Amino acid sequence: MLNKLFKLSAISSGLMFAFGLSACTDSKTAAGGTEAESTIALQVRLADGTPAAKARVRLLSEDYLSDGTTDVEWTLSDDKGRVEFADVTLGSYVVEARRTQKDEAVGAVSYVSVNSSGTVSDSMKLGELATIEGYVTPGQGPSVIRIAGLDRFVVPDSAGHFVVDSLPVGNFGLRIESLSNRGMISVSADAGTKVPAVSLGAPRGFAVEDFESFSGISASGKILGDGWWYALDADGKNIMPLWNKELASSYSGSEGCASGGCARMTDRLGFLLGLYDSAYALPKLDTLMFSARGTGKLRVSLAYGDVNTDSESGWTTEVQLGKVWKPYAIAVADMKPFGKADAKNFKLSRIDFKVGEGDTLFLDDVFLGGVNEESLKEVASDNSIYTTYPKDWSEHDALIASADGYAKGVTGGEGGEICVVTTTDDYIIVEDTTNVDSLGNATTKAVLASGSLRECATKDTAVWILFEKSGVYHLGSPLRIKSNKTFDGRGRDIRITGTGILTEMTSNLIFENITFSTPSIYEKDSTTRRALSIHNVSNKVWIDHCTFDEYPVVQLDVKRGSHDVTISWSRFENANTGILFGLEPELYKEGDQTLTLHHNYFANMSFSGVFARGGMLHAYNNFFMDVGHFGVECTDSARCYLEKNIFNKSDAVSIYRLWNDGVAVDTTIGFVYMKDNWYSAGGDDLPGLANGYKPEYKYEIEDADASLAMKVKKQAGPR
């Protein structure tokens, strides 16, 4: 046989690797021809030339890439540092040797080509080891750093930092690959150096969520209208959208993630593509892409219809999770239909990820292949409900006919005049020619602006108040209104700011489609701290589709015997308490006041949504999304009938106003009846019969679930 030397590139300091080829061993017949095999015999030596006994050596194909799960076994050298690899097929290989003794590690890496049968033998010297460090720009999802021919599989941490260790001095080609859908780049680096931050390029497809600034709402939802990520509620029955950061944070973070944030769940997690009750036709959607790791099998579904019901349909598949991050690209055509899904009429409303009991999923970079922002805009529908500017009294008749609850029968400005507000001015400053000083200079005075809101609201007659134009109507002093008024902001964006509106033994009032915000706060003047103050035996008041925002203490109060009040489809945000119902009994004994609350939305309340002290409160189908203490405080002999509301916290209702060293003061107790309320974060209705109270009027009520929550959240407030 020919004797031939094969040159190998050595990557340890001062290492020269030469293999001599001796006699043939054998050959094997394989399909397509004869496959020759060789034996590689090595002697591993230390830097001083002495044999390295018990050194670890492994031989890998030059194109081998670690999958992060399979550990390639080492072969130990004998007492003379010798090791042998038999039955090696023709090809290019990488030999790695390492020896650790007394916490000191040395190693070497070399490349060899075998192109005929025989025995390759020589020696290799071990040298010092080093690392290569670097960064993958955060926010690009999981990635992996590998080196061809070496058993290296390194996933950057959540900051994007990575370290490839146990490398001898020399130059290596790093493959930095996206485990999402961004591609791969190659970087050449010397051991002992740092790689500058690298970017893996633009993603392919539409990013539903990358979890870098996880707020709970998906990118598709910003185009299609809502699109909240969801889990299941505490009972595992209803979709629980991750409405706020507190809920979202329980499913997201950086721990256990790679190159940024990710989601972590042990049951079910998904997102609404857009609006809760809408299914979207996306014919261009061809692939669902995401990155994941975990335990057990993951069930992935493109679904529509109510969750966990006979109407739930869609397409689904299962994938096996592993301990390392892995990219998944699932073709929609390969998914199995379920329910009433029709391949000819593809539609979906949500993407659902589910693992079995005891299993865990880490999820990142969810993308829709074949979909872009333009194609989503094509299927987006404007489901907003807009009002139009009223034109005649028939529209006022239709408005008062829709009043319900305790305010049913309210007449507002019926039978009176139409007063159109034509200016945003409240008072104007004019010269007072009746008061001239010795130099002939006239003083000034404030007079009521003609065409102002105040002028219309203070008329003695019944008035239907309309607004000529949208705008901010600032009240420079408290507006004390008289009976029989309809404040109608339909067809306009009407914002009332300043010192607020007050009633005084006033009846038949309607506030429709108005935003109250930005109060003027005067020290010692509590009247300026309310947007609306319904007090002193006022009655038949209906507040509908209004927003109350920024009033820091209480936004609206109903007190001092005021009764037959309904507040519906309104928003209360950013205050201590949304609605104060009644005064402390030491100030006024509330007994006959009555209030209906339905389909109202409460968010960012530091204390409570509703604080009832005496009287009778009927609350149904309200959504208490974010309250610091309680959704409803029912105290001081108040009787509260609470049914089918949604509470986004377990401690939803309190029946005591005062505590003494943690013990409830019995004299401040209230009485509740609670039925079929939904506690999205867990909780139960309190027992009680509301001291015999039950509303006697007829009303339509909806089931408390995610559909209602979305409906109230979207439709409460001005239209």
C-alpha positions, 0 to 999 in steps of 0.5 A: 500500500502507498504510505501517505501523509495527511495534513491536519490543521491544528488548533492547540498551541504549537500542535502539529498533527500528522497521521501515517497510513499503513496496511489496509485492514478490511473493506465492506460492501455497501449499496452503490459500491465498496465503502472503505474503513480505517482505524485512527490510533492516537497518543495524547501527550501533555505539553512537556511530551509525557503521555496523558493517561485517562484523557478524554478523546472523541471523534466527530464528523467535520459536519456534525452539529450538536442538537443539544440533547444527545451527549457524545461519549468520550473515549478514555486514553490508556495509561500510555495516553493511547486511544483507538477509533476503529471502523472509521469510514472515509471522510473528514473528522474533528478530533477533540481531546481534553484532560482535567486534573486538580482543577486544571484543564488542557485540551486540543482540537484537530481536523483529519481527512481519511480517504482510504482504508488503513490505520492513521496513527500519530500523537497530539499535545494538549494546551491551555483552554480558553472561551469565546464570548459574545452577544446576540442582540436581545429581542430576536427570540432564542438562538443557538451557537454551534461549531461544526465538528464539535459537541457545542450547543450554547443558548444565549441567556435572556440578555443575549450573552453567550460563552463557548468554553473549553476551546484551545487557542486558535480560530473557530467558525461559529454558527449563530442560528435563530431558533425562531425564523430569522436565519443564520450567520457565520462568525470567525473568532479566536479563542479568548476573544469577544464577539461583537453583538450580532443581529440575525436579521429580519423575521419572516412572517407577521410577529404576533408576539415576541414577549420582549415587552409583553403587555398581554395584547398581541400585535395582530390585536392592535390591527384587528381591534383587541387581540388579548393573550389569554389563559383559563380562569381559576376554574379552568372553564372560561377564557381569561384575557391577560387584561393587565400587567399583573396577570400578564407577568404571571405568564411571562418574564426572562427566567428560563428564556433566551435572548429576551423574554418568553412565556411560561405556562403549565396548562393553556395559553393562547391569544385572540387574533383580534376581537373576541367574537370575530373569526377572520378569513386569512387565506394567505396564512400557510405556516404557524411558527414559534420557538419552544422548549419544555416537557411532554407534548404540546397541542397547538390549535388554530381555533374559533368558536367558544372554548370548551364547547361544542361550537369550538372548531379549527385545526390542530396538531401535536409536537413533542417538546424537548429540553432545549429550545427548538424552532417549529414551523407547522404548515396549516395544510398538515394540521388536522381539522376538528369540530365543524372546521371546513378547509374550503372556508378557513377562518380562525379567531385564536391560536391556542397552546396547551400542555398536559398536566404536570408538563411545562411550556416555554414559548417565544416568537410566535409568527404567522407565515404568509401574513403581513400587516397589509393582509391583516388590515384587509380583514379588519372590520371597524366594529366600533359603534358610533352615534350620529348627531340627533336631528329631531325630537323623535331621536330624543323619544327613542333615547328616553325609551331605552332608559332602564333600571331605577331611572326607567321613565326619566323624561329629561328635556322632553316637552321643552326646547332644544338649546344648542351649545355653540361655544366652549366658553363658560364665562367671558370677561367684559368691561363694566362701564357702570364702574369707572374710576377717577381716571376714567378706567372701567373695571372688568367683570365675568358674564355668562357666555352666550351659547354656553353650556352653562346658559343652556343648563341653567334655564328654568324650562325643560331643555334638550342640550345639544352641542354644535361641535366637539370640544373641551367645555371647561367649567370655571365654577361649579355648575348647579343645574335645574330639573328636566335636562338632557345633556346629549353628546351623541355624534360629537366628542364632548369633554367637560372639565373643571369644577363639576356639575351638581344637583339640588332636589333636581329630577329628570336628568339625562347625561348621554355620551359625555366624557368628564375629566381634568378637574379643577381642585380647590383646597377645602372645596369638595364640590370641585372633586366630583365630575357629577354630584347627585345629591339632596333628594335628586331623582330620576337621573340616568347616566349612560355611555359616559366616561369619568377620568382623572378625578383623583378622589371620587368621580361621581357621587349619589347621596343625601336621599337621592334615588331612582338613579341608573348608571349604565355603559359608562367608564370609571378610570384613574381615581381612588373610587369611581362611585360614592353611594351615600354618606357615613351615617354620622353625617346623613342616614341613607335609607331610601336611596336607590341605584342601578349599575349595569355594564360599567367598566372600572379600571385603575381604581386605587380603592374601590369601584363602588362604595355604598353606605346605606340605601339599595344598590343593584349591580349586574354585568359590570366589569371591575377590571382593576381595583386596589381594594374591592370592586364593591364596598357594601357597608353601613346597612346598605343592601346590595344585590350583585349578580353576574358581574366580573371581578378581576380579583378574589377579594371582590366585595367588602361588607364592613366600612371600618376595622379596629386592629384588623377586626371588623366593626359590626356597626358598619356592616352591610348586607349582600346577595351575590349570584353567578358572579365571575372571578377571573382570578379566583374567588367566591360569592359571599353568602347573604340575602341582602336583608330581604332586598331584591329589585322589582323592575324587569331587566335583561342580564347576560352571563358573566364570562370573557365575552361579556368582559370584552363587550363591556370593555369595548362598548362602555363610554361615549360612542 
